[in-house]
Amino acid sequence: MLKLYAMFLTLVFLVELVAAIVGFVFRHEIKNSFKNNYEKALKQYNSTGDYRSHAVDKIQNTLHCCGVTDYRDWTDTNYYSEKGFPKSCCKLEDCTPQRDADKVNNEGCFIKVMTIIESEMGVVAGISFGVACFQDI
């Protein structure tokens, strides 16, 4: 029974190691996938409260950003042609910017999200390595 437990722990360690290596090797694909999905979420954005629109609003509110590369990404969307910029793009809390670019955040969200992910990658890698190593002890 002890040998079976040791084999199981070794298998879990190898799976964690492979997942870490795959995440590191394919990090550029992950960036491209995030960017493509975020662009798609902007195109399909509406104020009915679906999970993609809610995620876009949450990112834009939290990081004080607007659009993928900048606020002009919104001008190609149906939402912008009907209502203008969403409230989550506003610099101030109680604004309704409509189409006034001076009232919205200028910086895009993609660069901000990638900066946060890359700055925290060392911490995540260290914790993952620590957990994986202490499992086998």
BELCORMO-V221817 format. One line per field, one symbol per residue. psi: psi as a letter, one per 30 degrees, with the letter a starting at -180 (. if undefined). burial: + if it has 9 or more other ideal C-beta (glycine too) atoms within 8 Angstrom, else -. A space follows every 50 residues. Layout:
psi=???
burial=???
This chain:
psi=eeeeeeeeeeeeeeeeeeeeeeeeegeeeeeeeeeeeeeeeeegklgfgl eeeeeeeeeeeefhlkadeafffffgleeefefaklfffkelehlifcgj ffflkeklfeeeeeeeeeffeeeeeeeeeeeeefef.
burial=--------++-++--++--+--+------++--++--++++++-+----- -+++++++++--+-++++-++-++--+-++----++++++----+-+--- --+++-++++++++-+--------+--++-++--+--
